[in-house]
Amino acid sequence: MTDRSQKYSSRWVVLFWIFLIHPLLWAEDAADHSPPKVIYASETSFSLVLVKGNNDSLSYSLDTRQNFDIMKNRIMLAGRFILSRSDGIKTAEIYTAHLKYDRKLGARAYLLGYTSYDQNKLAGYNFRVALSFGGGMTWVNQERTTFLTELAFGWNNEENTKSVNLDNVSDRNLLQKTMTSSFPTSILNNRLTCRVSKTAEVVLRITAFLNLEDARSYRMNNYASLSAAISPQLALKTSVEIIYDNDPVPGFKHTDAYLLSSLVIKI
């Protein structure tokens, strides 16, 4: 074979290999520019709940939390439903829905937006709607322990049922009137998560809701839970939640307490 023939043969070999690996190179480039994947996680709890305070009942509740992670973004949707009756009279009626958005700024800091809807007529309010924006910081982020703080400022609108004393009136419907108010608020949230074993986890959370127009009007939400996994998709959880309102609707109690025994389904 002549030198020229060997030269042409070498070129054909090179072109042949480029032809073979070109689809692989293109596929790798396409993978790099493919749209980000959505990571979805769900946690739904079916609970036997004992409620004390403005609501007084042994009932069942449904709690759910849905998380969507897209690169540096997280969307969390949470809700709770409790409804019970005794002899035709409501002994507990609680509805909540929360939507939260996080945007990572780094390994520990993030921005957040938060909106919520709460209804608890037996505690004196027909609804509470809140919209807040702020940020958070993860102070400790270890394999077994996570501790974070969140601070947000926003606006709250609520409709309360206020008791009115009227002489010689026995109609219960005439002993209440509706008042609507709006005011600036701030939310301070601290949460500690500790994995005490391979299957058990403890969560402690303290959340303060502050009325920036009235320092006496604040609420504290204290939460503690212990959960134990029985499989990758199932867990048992016991939790206690105490909600304290320093300035409740007139005629209603300061404190509501919840004791829940739950079966948790995770996806």
C-alpha positions as CSV (number, residue, x, y, z in Angstrom):
1,M,0.0,0.0,0.0
2,T,1.4,3.4,-1.0
3,D,1.9,6.3,1.5
4,R,-0.9,8.2,-0.2
5,S,-3.3,5.2,0.3
6,Q,-2.3,4.9,3.9
7,K,-2.9,8.6,4.4
8,Y,-6.4,8.4,2.9
9,S,-7.2,5.2,4.9
10,S,-6.2,7.0,8.2
11,R,-8.5,9.9,7.3
12,W,-11.4,7.5,6.6
13,V,-10.8,5.8,10.0
14,V,-10.9,9.1,11.8
15,L,-14.0,10.2,10.0
16,F,-15.6,6.8,10.8
17,W,-15.0,7.2,14.6
18,I,-16.2,10.8,14.6
19,F,-19.4,9.5,12.9
20,L,-19.8,6.9,15.6
21,I,-19.3,9.1,18.7
22,H,-21.0,12.2,17.4
23,P,-24.5,11.0,18.6
24,L,-23.0,10.4,22.1
25,L,-21.5,13.9,22.2
26,W,-24.8,15.4,21.1
27,A,-26.7,13.4,23.7
28,E,-24.4,14.6,26.4
29,D,-24.8,18.2,25.3
30,A,-28.6,17.8,25.2
31,A,-28.6,16.3,28.7
32,D,-26.7,19.3,30.0
33,H,-29.4,21.6,28.5
34,S,-32.3,19.5,29.4
35,P,-35.0,21.1,31.6
36,P,-34.4,20.7,35.4
37,K,-36.2,17.7,37.0
38,V,-38.9,18.2,39.6
39,I,-38.3,16.4,42.9
40,Y,-41.6,15.6,44.6
41,A,-42.1,14.5,48.2
42,S,-45.4,14.0,49.9
43,E,-46.4,13.3,53.6
44,T,-50.0,12.7,54.6
45,S,-51.1,12.0,58.2
46,F,-54.3,10.3,59.3
47,S,-54.7,11.1,63.0
48,L,-56.7,10.5,66.1
49,V,-56.7,14.0,67.7
50,L,-57.7,15.2,71.1
51,V,-58.6,18.9,71.0
52,K,-58.9,21.0,74.2
53,G,-59.7,24.7,74.5
54,N,-62.1,26.6,72.3
55,N,-62.6,23.3,70.5
56,D,-63.3,20.3,72.8
57,S,-63.4,16.9,71.0
58,L,-61.9,13.5,70.4
59,S,-61.9,13.4,66.6
60,Y,-60.0,12.5,63.5
61,S,-57.9,14.8,61.4
62,L,-56.2,14.8,58.0
63,D,-52.9,16.6,57.5
64,T,-51.0,16.8,54.3
65,R,-47.7,18.4,53.1
66,Q,-46.6,18.4,49.5
67,N,-43.0,19.5,48.5
68,F,-41.8,20.4,45.0
69,D,-38.0,21.0,44.5
70,I,-36.8,22.5,41.2
71,M,-33.1,23.4,41.4
72,K,-32.8,26.3,43.9
73,N,-36.6,26.6,44.3
74,R,-38.9,24.8,46.7
75,I,-42.7,25.0,46.9
76,M,-44.5,23.6,49.9
77,L,-48.3,23.2,50.2
78,A,-49.7,22.1,53.6
79,G,-53.3,21.7,54.9
80,R,-55.3,20.4,57.9
81,F,-58.9,19.4,58.3
82,I,-60.7,18.6,61.6
83,L,-64.4,18.4,61.9
84,S,-66.5,16.7,64.6
85,R,-70.1,16.8,66.0
86,S,-71.7,15.6,69.2
87,D,-75.5,15.4,69.4
88,G,-75.7,17.6,66.3
89,I,-73.5,20.3,67.7
90,K,-70.1,21.1,66.3
91,T,-67.4,20.3,68.9
92,A,-64.4,21.0,66.5
93,E,-64.2,22.7,63.2
94,I,-60.7,23.7,62.0
95,Y,-59.4,24.3,58.5
96,T,-55.9,25.5,57.5
97,A,-54.1,25.8,54.2
98,H,-50.5,27.1,53.8
99,L,-48.4,27.8,50.7
100,K,-44.7,28.6,51.1
101,Y,-42.0,29.3,48.5
102,D,-38.3,29.2,49.2
103,R,-35.4,30.4,46.9
104,K,-31.9,29.4,47.9
105,L,-29.3,32.1,48.0
106,G,-26.4,29.9,49.1
107,A,-25.7,26.8,51.1
108,R,-27.5,28.2,54.2
109,A,-29.5,31.3,53.4
110,Y,-32.8,31.5,51.4
111,L,-35.6,33.9,50.6
112,L,-39.2,33.0,51.3
113,G,-42.8,33.9,50.5
114,Y,-45.6,32.7,52.7
115,T,-49.4,32.8,52.5
116,S,-52.0,31.1,54.7
117,Y,-55.7,30.7,55.3
118,D,-57.0,29.6,58.7
119,Q,-60.6,29.1,59.9
120,N,-61.6,28.2,63.5
121,K,-65.1,29.5,64.2
122,L,-65.2,27.9,67.7
123,A,-62.1,30.0,68.6
124,G,-63.9,33.2,67.5
125,Y,-62.6,33.8,64.0
126,N,-64.3,33.1,60.7
127,F,-61.0,33.3,58.8
128,R,-57.5,34.6,58.9
129,V,-55.6,35.3,55.7
130,A,-51.8,36.2,55.9
131,L,-49.3,37.2,53.2
132,S,-45.6,37.6,54.2
133,F,-42.1,37.8,52.6
134,G,-38.8,37.4,54.3
135,G,-35.8,35.1,54.6
136,G,-34.4,32.2,56.4
137,M,-31.0,30.9,57.7
138,T,-30.0,27.3,58.4
139,W,-27.6,27.6,61.3
140,V,-27.0,23.8,61.7
141,N,-27.2,21.4,58.8
142,Q,-25.7,18.1,59.9
143,E,-26.6,14.5,59.1
144,R,-28.6,14.1,62.3
145,T,-29.4,17.7,63.3
146,T,-30.9,20.6,61.5
147,F,-31.7,24.0,63.1
148,L,-33.1,27.0,61.1
149,T,-34.7,30.4,61.7
150,E,-37.1,32.3,59.5
151,L,-38.3,35.9,59.7
152,A,-41.0,37.4,57.5
153,F,-43.0,40.6,57.4
154,G,-46.4,41.1,55.7
155,W,-50.1,41.7,56.1
156,N,-52.9,39.9,58.0
157,N,-56.7,40.2,57.4
158,E,-59.2,38.5,59.6
159,E,-62.9,38.3,60.3
160,N,-63.8,37.7,64.0
161,T,-67.0,37.0,65.8
162,K,-67.1,39.2,68.8
163,S,-69.5,38.5,71.7
164,V,-71.9,41.3,72.6
165,N,-73.8,41.5,75.9
166,L,-77.5,42.5,75.3
167,D,-80.0,42.7,78.0
168,N,-83.1,40.5,77.8
169,V,-81.9,38.8,74.6
170,S,-81.7,35.0,74.6
171,D,-81.2,34.4,70.9
172,R,-77.7,33.1,70.5
173,N,-77.4,34.6,67.0
174,L,-78.0,38.1,68.3
175,L,-75.2,37.7,70.9
176,Q,-72.5,37.9,68.2
177,K,-71.4,40.5,65.7
178,T,-68.7,40.3,63.0
179,M,-65.7,42.5,62.9
180,T,-63.1,42.6,60.1
181,S,-59.6,44.0,60.6
182,S,-56.3,44.3,58.7
183,F,-52.9,45.0,60.1
184,P,-49.1,44.5,59.4
185,T,-47.6,41.5,60.9
186,S,-44.3,39.7,61.3
187,I,-43.6,35.9,61.7
188,L,-40.6,34.5,63.5
189,N,-40.1,30.7,63.2
190,N,-37.5,28.4,64.8
191,R,-37.3,24.7,64.0
192,L,-35.1,22.0,65.3
193,T,-35.0,18.5,63.8
194,C,-33.0,15.7,65.4
195,R,-32.7,12.1,64.2
196,V,-32.2,10.2,67.4
197,S,-31.8,6.8,65.6
198,K,-32.0,5.3,62.2
199,T,-35.8,5.3,62.3
200,A,-36.8,7.9,65.0
201,E,-36.9,11.6,64.6
202,V,-37.8,14.5,66.9
203,V,-39.1,17.9,65.7
204,L,-39.5,21.0,67.8
205,R,-40.9,24.2,66.4
206,I,-41.8,27.6,67.9
207,T,-43.6,30.2,65.8
208,A,-44.5,33.7,66.9
209,F,-47.1,35.8,65.0
210,L,-46.8,39.5,66.0
211,N,-49.2,42.3,65.3
212,L,-47.0,45.3,64.5
213,E,-49.8,47.7,65.4
214,D,-50.5,46.3,68.9
215,A,-47.7,44.7,70.9
216,R,-50.1,42.9,73.1
217,S,-51.8,41.1,70.2
218,Y,-49.5,38.1,69.5
219,R,-49.8,34.4,69.0
220,M,-47.4,31.6,69.8
221,N,-47.6,28.2,68.1
222,N,-45.5,25.5,70.0
223,Y,-45.1,22.1,68.4
224,A,-43.3,18.9,69.3
225,S,-43.4,15.5,67.6
226,L,-41.7,12.1,67.8
227,S,-42.0,9.8,64.7
228,A,-40.7,6.3,64.1
229,A,-40.5,4.8,60.6
230,I,-41.9,1.3,60.2
231,S,-41.1,1.2,56.5
232,P,-39.7,3.6,53.9
233,Q,-43.3,4.7,53.2
234,L,-45.0,4.4,56.6
235,A,-44.3,6.0,60.0
236,L,-46.0,6.3,63.4
237,K,-46.0,9.8,64.9
238,T,-47.1,11.4,68.2
239,S,-47.3,15.1,68.3
240,V,-48.4,17.9,70.7
241,E,-49.4,21.4,69.5
242,I,-50.2,24.3,71.8
243,I,-51.5,27.5,70.3
244,Y,-51.6,30.5,72.6
245,D,-53.3,33.8,71.7
246,N,-52.4,36.6,74.1
247,D,-55.3,38.8,72.8
248,P,-58.1,36.4,71.8
249,V,-61.5,37.4,70.4
250,P,-63.5,38.6,73.4
251,G,-65.5,35.8,75.0
252,F,-63.1,33.0,73.8
253,K,-60.1,31.2,75.5
254,H,-56.5,32.0,75.2
255,T,-55.2,28.5,74.5
256,D,-56.0,25.6,72.2
257,A,-54.1,22.3,72.6
258,Y,-53.9,19.3,70.2
259,L,-52.7,15.8,70.9
260,L,-52.3,13.7,67.8
261,S,-51.6,10.0,67.2
262,S,-50.9,9.6,63.5
263,L,-50.2,7.2,60.7
264,V,-48.0,8.9,58.2
265,I,-47.8,7.9,54.6
266,K,-44.7,9.2,52.7
267,I,-44.1,9.3,48.9
